[in-house]
Amino acid sequence: MASCSKVRIFVIPTGEELVMTEDTRALIQGAYHVHTSFTYSFQSRNHVNKAREEMLKAELAEKKELTEVIARPR
């Protein structure tokens, strides 16, 4: 399926709710710097959004063809 496509499509999950939460916490603590120099928890290569992973597992079980096109970090 994916091999015949001339176009690569990437789905990039976002974490706006986590950004807002971490920004708010840092502002309250007086530790916030502009977002370009602020380090968010999800920037770590080891970060896993457990809720998103559970939803993905369920979706992959229901739609097995997605396993052919999903990209995972190495």
N, C-alpha and C positions, 0 to 999 in steps of 0.2 A: 504494500500500500504506500508507504512513505517513500520508497525508492523510486517510484515513477514520477514524483512531484519535482518540478523545476524550482519550486519556491520552498524555502525553509521557514517554518513558522515557529516562533517561540512563545510560550505562555509563561509569563513571569509573575509569580504570585507576589502580591504586595502585602504590607503590614501596616497600613495607616493607623489602625487602632493601637498598635504597639508603639509606633512613633509618637502619637499623641500622648499616650500614657507615660512614656519615658521622658518626653519633653516637659510635661506637667510636673512630674516628680523632680526633675532637675531644676526647674524654675522655683519650685517650693523650697528646695534645699539650697538654692543660690549657687548651683553648680552648672547651670546651663551656659553654653557658649554657642555661637552660631552653628547651625546644623552641619556646616562643612568641616567643622573641627570637633564636633561632638561624636562620640563613639556609641553607637546603639548596640544592644545585645545581639540583634540578629546579624550583625556584621561578622560575627565569628563563623569560621568554616564549620564549627561543630554545632551551631545553633539548629535546633529542630523545632518546628511549630507542631506540637503533638496533635492538636485538634485538626490541623490541615492534613497531617499524615493519615489520621484515622479516616477522614472524609475521602481522601484519595484511595486508600485501601478498599473502601466500600465501593467507590465508583469503578475502580479497576476490576473488582469482582463482578460487577454488573455489566461492564463494557470492556470485555477482554481485548478488543481491538486497539484500545488506547495504549496497551503495553508496547505496541510497535512504534509508537510515536512519542512517547514520553522521554524527556531527557532528564538525567540525574547528574548532580555534581559528582566529580570523581574525588 
